[in-house]
Amino acid sequence: MSSGIYAALSGAVARTQLLENISNNLSNLHTAGFKRDRLSFAAMLDDASQTRRTAGVNLNAVAESRTDFRHGTLAKTNNDFDVAINGDGFFRLRSADGSLYYSRQGTFARALDGRLINRAGDEVLSVDNNPIVLPDGAFRIDEDGRVLAAEGQIGQIGLFNPDSAQLSKVGESRFAFSGDEAAVGPAAGSQVQQGYLEQSNVNSMEEMAQLISNMRNFEAYQKAMKNYHELSIKVHEIAAF
């Protein structure tokens, strides 16, 4: 098989991965705190460019996925359990097995024992890494994250600033951190806004434009593969005489 058809196939594989990524972004258009992913095909394109000098192309190349951590807009919900971050930083969460995660999704709730949790059931941690236990009745959260009730301050929601390059998605708009937790400092200058949620940072118009463009490119690669295949058949037919 010619190197040309390998190059076309490599391009089609790349476009398939990109289309899957776009579909995932669009499916999370209305997921609070969601951060869209972007794919880079530099390595794959470099492989394709080697077809002039090598017998084939590395079809096992995997596109590099990077999360876009730009902030989404804040939408008012008037729900006291909805909390948004105005500025940089993440909430720190602790799951039932003790794992720590980071998230900007502030869809919180009160557990049966009063702990402030997210929708996955993880504890929302305070500035000193303790669970926040809400009393019965009304409460409010000020811009510094202090949780206030009739009996006074009962805790302060922590905002932390891990290196985003060391964050990886684990679902439910949460991120696992691969670095040293002890080195993660507070998110200075950021504020907490009760009754708001940060929206997904997916831009539907941009994603749809990319979707259309990549569908066209995918079709072009398919056509190229078909042409190379037909040419290969003709070459073999001529060689048979």
C-alpha positions, 0 to 999 in steps of 0.5 A: 500500500502506498504511503499516500493512503497511509497519510490519508488514513492517518488524517481520517483517524485524527479527524475522527478523534477531533469529532469525538472531542467536539461531541463531548464538549457539546454534550457538556454545554450545560454542565456547570463548571465543565471545562472544554478539551482541545486536541493537538495533532502536531505529533500525528502531522509530523508522522504524516510528513515523514511519508516521503522518507519512510515506508509508512505512518504511525497510525497509533499516534494519539492526539494530545488533549489539553483542558481549556481552564478559562472561566465560564460565565456566572449565572444567578440561580438564587439557590443558597447551595449553589456557589461560584468562584469569581476569579481563579482557584478551585474548590477542594473535595474529598471523596468517601475513600479519602481521595482529593479532587479539585472542581469549579462546579459549585452544585452543593447540598447538605448531607444527612449528617449536615456535611456540605457535599457536592453532587457526587457526594464528596465533602467540600473542604474548608480552608484548613481541609476539614469538612464543613458541617451545616446547622439546620436552618438558614445560612449564608456564605460571604465573599470570603467563603465564610459560612455564617449561621445564627450561631456565627461562623461555622466554617470557611470554604477553601479556594485553592490554586493547584497547577492546572498543568498537573490536573486531569479530568476524572468525571463530574467536573472534577480534577485529580492533581498529580503534584504535591498537595502540600505545595498547593496554596490558596487562590488569592484575590478570588471571591465566593458568590452564593446563589450563582453557578459557573457555566460551562466554558464551551462556546457552542458557535465555535464548536459547531464551526469546528464540527462542520470544518472537520466533517468536511476534512474527514470526507476529503480524507475518505475521498483521498483513500478511495482514490488511492485504493482505485489507483492501486487497483489499476496499477496492479491490473496494468502490472498483471499484463 
